[in-house]
Amino acid sequence: MIRLRDVGFRYDAGGANGTSAPVALRQLSFEVPQGGFRWLLGPSGAGKSSLLRLLALGARPTSGMLEILGSDIGHASRTALARLRRRIGVVHQDFRLLPDLPVFDNIALPLRLQHRPEDEVHDEVHAILDWVGLASRAEARPPQLSGGEQQRVAIARAVIHRPALVLADEPTNALDEYQANRLMELFRDLSGLGTTILVATHNDALIRRYPAHELELAQGRLVRNG
């Protein structure tokens, strides 16, 4: 469950001449139930990335109430936030893979943070490598991969630990149509199993192919919820 009540967010750094910091989000209020799927829409600069940053616990709201998976983020301790992050999977636009680690170890990271047995890690990682079509690239480093391959590694890492919440920022940008459709089928399956999913995208064809509830932002405000 995600719940926002009049959430505002302002970046810390103001202007050098003493001007106030820019406001990224203004009085957002909406809810997403457990297992809900939402498209997050809006032009560049609308506030989508700022909202995803809040939901990924990369920052706290400046005002209002943000509740994620039963926790009030504005009042949660650092320890509580660290535990909560382990229940969230994030697919970043820029992948954010660890360049010096093999693909296998990049994907295994969430499982190892959960202290899962190594034989279980081995089986889970190889299974998802097969699913994303990268079984032969397990020992490659991210710089050796194409953009599409890196995107698939990032997706595998985000979902391998079966998170309660998945946040994806333009996850199909580097994927061909076949892989994009496979990803959407995976998201649909995860949603059916109770995972809450938010996907930010500009891909109109994908939105038409997989119609779902839409949250649209403009200038930091929610202008459509339906």
C-alpha positions as CSV (number, residue, x, y, z in Angstrom):
1,M,0.0,0.0,0.0
2,I,1.1,3.5,-0.9
3,R,-0.7,6.5,0.6
4,L,0.1,10.2,0.0
5,R,-1.7,13.1,1.7
6,D,-0.7,16.6,0.6
7,V,2.9,15.5,-0.1
8,G,5.3,18.2,-1.1
9,F,9.0,18.0,-2.0
10,R,11.5,20.7,-2.3
11,Y,15.2,20.0,-3.2
12,D,17.7,21.0,-0.5
13,A,19.9,23.3,-2.5
14,G,18.6,26.9,-3.1
15,G,20.2,29.4,-5.5
16,A,23.6,30.9,-4.8
17,N,22.0,34.3,-4.3
18,G,19.8,33.0,-1.5
19,T,16.7,32.1,-3.5
20,S,14.6,29.3,-2.2
21,A,15.1,25.7,-3.4
22,P,13.0,24.6,-6.3
23,V,9.7,22.9,-5.5
24,A,9.5,19.5,-7.3
25,L,6.2,18.2,-6.0
26,R,3.1,20.0,-4.7
27,Q,0.3,18.7,-2.5
28,L,0.1,15.2,-4.0
29,S,-2.7,13.0,-2.6
30,F,-3.4,9.5,-3.9
31,E,-3.4,5.8,-2.9
32,V,-2.2,2.6,-4.5
33,P,-3.5,-0.6,-3.0
34,Q,-1.4,-3.7,-2.5
35,G,-1.0,-5.4,-5.8
36,G,-2.0,-2.3,-7.7
37,F,-0.4,-1.3,-11.0
38,R,-0.1,2.3,-12.0
39,W,1.3,4.1,-15.0
40,L,3.1,7.3,-14.0
41,L,2.8,9.8,-16.8
42,G,3.8,13.4,-17.6
43,P,6.2,15.4,-19.6
44,S,9.9,15.8,-18.7
45,G,10.2,18.0,-15.6
46,A,6.7,17.1,-14.4
47,G,8.0,15.5,-11.2
48,K,7.9,11.8,-12.0
49,S,11.6,11.2,-11.1
50,S,11.1,13.2,-7.9
51,L,8.1,11.1,-6.9
52,L,9.9,7.9,-7.6
53,R,12.8,9.1,-5.5
54,L,10.5,9.6,-2.6
55,L,8.8,6.3,-3.0
56,A,12.2,4.6,-3.3
57,L,13.1,6.2,0.1
58,G,15.9,8.3,-1.5
59,A,14.5,11.4,0.3
60,R,11.7,12.3,2.8
61,P,8.8,14.5,1.8
62,T,9.2,18.2,2.7
63,S,5.5,18.4,3.8
64,G,2.5,16.1,4.0
65,M,2.3,12.4,4.9
66,L,3.8,9.6,2.9
67,E,3.0,6.0,4.0
68,I,4.7,3.1,2.2
69,L,4.0,-0.6,3.1
70,G,2.5,0.5,6.5
71,S,5.3,2.9,7.5
72,D,5.1,6.7,7.9
73,I,8.2,7.7,6.0
74,G,8.4,11.2,7.6
75,H,8.8,9.7,11.1
76,A,10.5,6.4,10.4
77,S,14.0,5.8,11.8
78,R,17.0,5.2,9.6
79,T,17.0,1.6,10.7
80,A,13.4,1.2,9.8
81,L,14.0,2.8,6.4
82,A,16.9,0.5,5.7
83,R,14.7,-2.5,6.4
84,L,11.9,-1.1,4.2
85,R,14.3,-0.5,1.3
86,R,14.9,-4.3,1.2
87,R,11.2,-4.7,0.3
88,I,11.4,-2.3,-2.6
89,G,12.8,-3.1,-6.1
90,V,13.9,-0.1,-8.3
91,V,14.7,-0.1,-12.0
92,H,16.6,3.2,-12.7
93,Q,16.9,4.8,-16.1
94,D,20.7,4.7,-15.9
95,F,20.7,1.1,-14.7
96,R,23.1,1.7,-11.7
97,L,24.8,-1.6,-12.0
98,L,28.1,-2.2,-10.2
99,P,30.7,-2.1,-13.0
100,D,33.3,-4.2,-11.4
101,L,31.0,-7.1,-10.4
102,P,29.9,-9.8,-12.8
103,V,26.3,-9.9,-13.9
104,F,25.6,-12.8,-11.6
105,D,26.8,-10.9,-8.5
106,N,24.9,-7.7,-9.5
107,I,21.7,-9.7,-9.7
108,A,22.5,-11.7,-6.5
109,L,23.0,-8.6,-4.4
110,P,19.4,-8.3,-3.0
111,L,19.3,-11.9,-2.1
112,R,22.6,-11.7,-0.3
113,L,21.5,-8.7,1.6
114,Q,18.6,-10.9,2.9
115,H,21.3,-13.5,3.9
116,R,19.8,-16.2,1.7
117,P,21.7,-19.5,1.5
118,E,24.2,-19.4,-1.3
119,D,22.8,-22.5,-3.1
120,E,19.4,-20.8,-3.2
121,V,21.1,-17.6,-4.5
122,H,22.7,-19.7,-7.2
123,D,19.5,-21.3,-8.3
124,E,17.4,-18.1,-8.2
125,V,20.0,-16.0,-10.2
126,H,20.4,-18.6,-12.9
127,A,16.7,-19.0,-13.2
128,I,16.1,-15.3,-13.8
129,L,19.2,-15.1,-16.1
130,D,17.4,-17.7,-18.2
131,W,14.2,-15.7,-18.1
132,V,15.9,-12.4,-19.3
133,G,17.9,-14.3,-21.9
134,L,21.3,-13.6,-20.4
135,A,22.3,-17.1,-19.2
136,S,25.5,-16.9,-21.3
137,R,26.5,-13.5,-19.8
138,A,26.6,-14.4,-16.1
139,E,30.3,-13.7,-15.8
140,A,30.4,-10.6,-18.0
141,R,30.9,-7.1,-16.4
142,P,28.3,-4.4,-17.1
143,P,30.6,-2.4,-19.3
144,Q,30.9,-5.4,-21.6
145,L,27.1,-5.4,-22.2
146,S,24.8,-3.5,-24.6
147,G,22.3,-1.0,-23.2
148,G,19.5,-3.5,-23.6
149,E,21.4,-6.2,-21.8
150,Q,22.2,-3.8,-18.9
151,Q,18.6,-2.9,-18.7
152,R,17.6,-6.6,-18.4
153,V,20.2,-7.1,-15.7
154,A,18.8,-4.1,-13.8
155,I,15.3,-5.5,-14.1
156,A,16.4,-8.9,-12.9
157,R,18.1,-7.4,-9.9
158,A,15.0,-5.3,-9.1
159,V,12.6,-8.3,-8.9
160,I,14.7,-11.3,-7.9
161,H,13.9,-10.9,-4.2
162,R,10.1,-10.7,-4.9
163,P,9.8,-7.2,-3.5
164,A,6.5,-5.8,-2.1
165,L,6.9,-2.7,-4.2
166,V,8.5,-2.2,-7.7
167,L,9.3,1.2,-9.0
168,A,10.5,1.5,-12.7
169,D,11.7,4.6,-14.4
170,E,11.4,4.2,-18.2
171,P,12.2,0.5,-17.9
172,T,11.6,-0.3,-21.6
173,N,13.8,2.4,-23.1
174,A,16.6,0.1,-24.0
175,L,14.5,-3.0,-24.8
176,D,13.1,-4.2,-28.1
177,E,9.4,-4.8,-28.5
178,Y,9.6,-8.5,-27.6
179,Q,11.6,-7.8,-24.4
180,A,9.3,-4.9,-23.5
181,N,6.3,-7.1,-23.8
182,R,7.9,-9.8,-21.7
183,L,8.7,-7.3,-19.0
184,M,5.1,-6.1,-18.9
185,E,3.9,-9.7,-18.6
186,L,6.2,-10.1,-15.7
187,F,4.9,-6.9,-14.0
188,R,1.3,-8.1,-14.6
189,D,2.2,-11.5,-13.0
190,L,3.8,-9.8,-10.0
191,S,0.9,-7.5,-9.6
192,G,-1.4,-10.5,-9.5
193,L,0.7,-12.0,-6.7
194,G,0.3,-8.8,-4.6
195,T,3.3,-6.8,-5.7
196,T,2.5,-3.0,-6.0
197,I,4.0,-1.6,-9.2
198,L,4.6,1.9,-10.5
199,V,6.0,2.4,-14.0
200,A,7.1,5.8,-15.4
201,T,7.0,5.9,-19.1
202,H,6.6,7.9,-22.3
203,N,5.8,4.8,-24.4
204,D,2.3,5.5,-25.6
205,A,2.2,2.2,-27.6
206,L,2.9,0.2,-24.4
207,I,0.3,2.1,-22.4
208,R,-2.3,1.3,-25.1
209,R,-1.3,-2.4,-25.2
210,Y,-1.4,-2.7,-21.4
211,P,-4.2,-0.3,-20.2
212,A,-4.1,0.4,-16.5
213,H,-4.8,3.1,-13.9
214,E,-2.9,6.3,-14.7
215,L,-1.3,8.9,-12.5
216,E,-0.4,12.0,-14.5
217,L,1.8,14.8,-13.2
218,A,2.3,18.3,-14.6
219,Q,4.5,20.9,-12.9
220,G,4.7,18.8,-9.8
221,R,1.0,18.4,-9.3
222,L,-1.3,15.4,-9.8
223,V,-3.6,16.4,-12.7
224,R,-5.1,13.0,-13.4
225,N,-5.8,9.9,-11.3
226,G,-7.8,7.3,-13.1
